[in-house]
Amino acid sequence: MKEEKKALRKLIAQRKAQYSLAQCEALSAVLIEQLERHPRFVESHIVLLYYSLPDEVYTHELVKRWYQEKTILLPVVKEDELELRYYTGEEDLRIGSYGIKEPIGRLFTDYRKIELAVVPGVSFDKDGNRLGRGKGYYDRLLPKLSSYNIGICYAFQMSDNIPCETFDRKMDAILTDEGWIRNEDKISGR
């Protein structure tokens, strides 16, 4: 399974290489606009987002646009775990692990209060399975949450089948620049 995941990461990287930064930013804008209209996003007060790397769906403007209306939390890499901190503005971001801008604000520990988590991934499949970068950070964080989880990625990052383990947590919804791939609200009538 490890080799299969490694090969899939390589394939997705090759697909990404075919898109310019400007193209990815345009696709991101379409995707983020859809996310902002989703009832779960609209209704949530405490939202876990991420501050994107150059090869991820661009979230910087989303974070900046909403942090004064919602409690926005961002992950911070601490050894083998992700801790969550309040986003309080760009001036309170520092370059952390892997070159990711991370907040230095207050620590957030009441994971049950997070209503929505927007989760990046290298790839997702239509069943809600997620392939990360291989470090297991979100694999360790997601079981602690009781939030509605939306995986976001570009349409070219979707895969037919993500190899998964028993401990992997499926996303409740998957959103790409081409629309909703999976949406448990529609499936279950929530």
Secondary structure as UniProt FT lines:
FT   HELIX           2..16
FT   TURN            17..18
FT   HELIX           21..37
FT   HELIX           39..43
FT   STRAND          46..48
FT   TURN            54..55
FT   HELIX           60..66
FT   TURN            67..69
FT   STRAND          71..78
FT   TURN            79..80
FT   STRAND          81..86
FT   HELIX           90..92
FT   STRAND          93..95
FT   HELIX           97..99
FT   STRAND          101..103
FT   STRAND          107..108
FT   HELIX           111..113
FT   STRAND          116..120
FT   STRAND          123..125
FT   TURN            126..127
FT   STRAND          130..131
FT   HELIX           137..141
FT   HELIX           142..144
FT   STRAND          148..152
FT   HELIX           155..157
FT   STRAND          158..159
FT   TURN            166..167
FT   STRAND          173..176
FT   TURN            177..178
FT   STRAND          179..183
FT   HELIX           184..188
//
